[in-house]
Amino acid sequence: MDTAPESDLPELFVRAAKRIRRNQSARLAPLGLTPAQARALRIIARHSEPLRMAALAERLDIVPRSATTVVDALESSGLVGRAVDPSNRRSTLVTLTDAGRVALSRMSAARREAAEELFSALSPDERETLRHLLATLDAGDRC
């Protein structure tokens, strides 16, 4: 059995992921956002209640100090606000501002455009197959 196609699968996957990241970075740059900041905005936006900094760091899978750096930049841009957690004064809560919601909308459009550009080489059936396969891999990671 020829294993050559399987042996290059990880390399092809990594190259595609890097291409996606480069494309998204290029589309986020005019918005003044890095991929890390964009990801933090998406996570904050998913929560109807203010999010503790520690919880944000956990969801970003980074150390709390790194989350502080990301939030500092977002706050400087007026995209998020910070407040002391009234139930635990040692904790800080992060919320999306109106400007953050606008940026999130622009980010979503930029991500859609980047995805359309990358995946346009695939037929609709191939895209659905790829989506299914990636969802299967993602579900396996949650065990």
C-alpha positions as a printed NumPy array, in Angstrom:
array([[  0.   ,   0.   ,   0.   ],
       [  1.383,   3.404,  -0.975],
       [  1.531,   5.682,   2.072],
       [  2.905,   8.742,   0.261],
       [ -0.476,  10.551,   0.143],
       [ -0.929,  10.026,   3.883],
       [  2.605,  11.146,   4.693],
       [  2.087,  14.569,   3.137],
       [ -1.352,  15.101,   4.733],
       [ -0.019,  16.899,   7.849],
       [  2.2  ,  19.15 ,   5.721],
       [ -0.672,  20.043,   3.387],
       [ -2.906,  20.761,   6.369],
       [ -0.297,  23.022,   8.001],
       [  0.296,  24.885,   4.734],
       [ -3.439,  25.45 ,   4.261],
       [ -3.766,  26.667,   7.866],
       [ -0.85 ,  29.077,   7.363],
       [ -2.429,  30.366,   4.173],
       [ -5.706,  30.979,   6.009],
       [ -3.861,  32.806,   8.796],
       [ -1.876,  34.992,   6.359],
       [ -5.022,  35.82 ,   4.401],
       [ -6.971,  36.702,   7.534],
       [ -4.078,  38.758,   8.935],
       [ -3.956,  40.756,   5.709],
       [ -7.697,  41.399,   5.874],
       [ -7.632,  42.302,   9.587],
       [ -4.716,  44.73 ,   9.28 ],
       [ -6.82 ,  47.529,   7.714],
       [ -9.149,  47.175,  10.708],
       [ -6.191,  47.676,  13.046],
       [ -6.531,  44.169,  14.484],
       [ -4.23 ,  41.219,  14.903],
       [ -5.573,  37.65 ,  14.685],
       [ -5.212,  37.337,  18.485],
       [ -7.225,  40.5  ,  19.064],
       [ -9.878,  39.372,  16.582],
       [-10.166,  36.014,  18.326],
       [-10.503,  37.715,  21.719],
       [-13.254,  39.974,  20.349],
       [-15.153,  36.957,  19.031],
       [-14.898,  35.191,  22.39 ],
       [-16.004,  38.267,  24.339],
       [-18.921,  38.784,  21.934],
       [-20.179,  35.22 ,  22.436],
       [-20.968,  35.978,  26.065],
       [-24.046,  37.956,  26.995],
       [-22.495,  38.776,  30.381],
       [-19.132,  40.48 ,  30.964],
       [-16.283,  37.974,  30.818],
       [-13.622,  37.693,  33.508],
       [-10.079,  38.189,  32.255],
       [ -9.08 ,  34.792,  33.645],
       [-11.894,  33.119,  31.701],
       [-10.855,  34.954,  28.537],
       [ -7.254,  33.786,  28.978],
       [ -8.481,  30.225,  29.455],
       [-10.66 ,  30.35 ,  26.33 ],
       [ -7.78 ,  31.838,  24.341],
       [ -5.49 ,  29.147,  25.78 ],
       [ -2.927,  31.753,  26.85 ],
       [ -1.51 ,  32.906,  30.167],
       [ -3.428,  35.696,  31.927],
       [ -0.609,  38.215,  31.355],
       [ -0.878,  37.67 ,  27.588],
       [ -4.639,  38.162,  27.778],
       [ -4.006,  41.454,  29.555],
       [ -1.798,  42.593,  26.671],
       [ -4.504,  41.687,  24.135],
       [ -7.221,  43.444,  26.147],
       [ -4.981,  46.5  ,  26.658],
       [ -4.765,  46.929,  22.882],
       [ -8.495,  46.364,  22.4  ],
       [ -9.334,  48.836,  25.153],
       [ -6.938,  51.431,  23.691],
       [ -8.823,  51.095,  20.416],
       [-12.149,  51.555,  22.198],
       [-13.365,  48.064,  21.264],
       [-13.749,  46.706,  24.801],
       [-14.261,  48.127,  28.253],
       [-12.948,  46.884,  31.582],
       [-14.509,  47.067,  35.014],
       [-13.845,  45.611,  38.434],
       [-15.98 ,  42.537,  39.11 ],
       [-18.398,  43.601,  41.891],
       [-18.573,  40.028,  43.189],
       [-14.78 ,  39.649,  43.343],
       [-12.842,  42.906,  43.43 ],
       [ -9.624,  41.086,  42.455],
       [-11.155,  40.137,  39.088],
       [-11.599,  42.287,  36.03 ],
       [-14.561,  42.02 ,  33.683],
       [-14.317,  42.696,  29.959],
       [-17.234,  43.794,  27.775],
       [-17.641,  44.639,  24.119],
       [-18.305,  48.307,  23.315],
       [-20.48 ,  49.603,  20.494],
       [-17.295,  50.219,  18.495],
       [-16.309,  46.621,  19.253],
       [-19.601,  45.391,  17.791],
       [-18.955,  47.396,  14.621],
       [-15.424,  45.971,  14.401],
       [-16.817,  42.477,  14.945],
       [-19.198,  42.941,  12.029],
       [-16.353,  44.149,   9.797],
       [-14.191,  41.249,  10.955],
       [-16.903,  38.766,  10.069],
       [-17.146,  40.208,   6.571],
       [-13.35 ,  40.061,   6.187],
       [-13.268,  36.439,   7.379],
       [-16.062,  35.473,   4.968],
       [-14.194,  37.093,   2.078],
       [-10.967,  35.318,   3.051],
       [-12.764,  31.973,   3.281],
       [-14.525,  32.472,  -0.039],
       [-11.205,  33.248,  -1.687],
       [ -9.461,  30.193,  -0.242],
       [-12.265,  27.682,  -0.656],
       [-13.379,  28.846,  -4.106],
       [-11.06 ,  26.178,  -5.552],
       [-13.42 ,  23.531,  -4.11 ],
       [-16.836,  22.549,  -5.357],
       [-19.769,  22.942,  -2.953],
       [-19.728,  19.164,  -2.335],
       [-15.98 ,  19.223,  -1.633],
       [-16.432,  22.133,   0.785],
       [-19.143,  20.232,   2.636],
       [-16.959,  17.121,   2.798],
       [-14.048,  19.178,   4.128],
       [-16.322,  20.852,   6.696],
       [-17.564,  17.451,   7.846],
       [-14.034,  16.026,   8.111],
       [-12.738,  19.025,  10.053],
       [-15.752,  18.902,  12.384],
       [-15.005,  15.22 ,  13.005],
       [-11.38 ,  16.027,  13.844],
       [-12.489,  18.891,  16.087],
       [-14.967,  16.666,  17.945],
       [-12.213,  14.099,  18.515],
       [-10.129,  16.779,  20.241],
       [-12.867,  17.386,  22.821],
       [-12.777,  13.912,  24.298]])
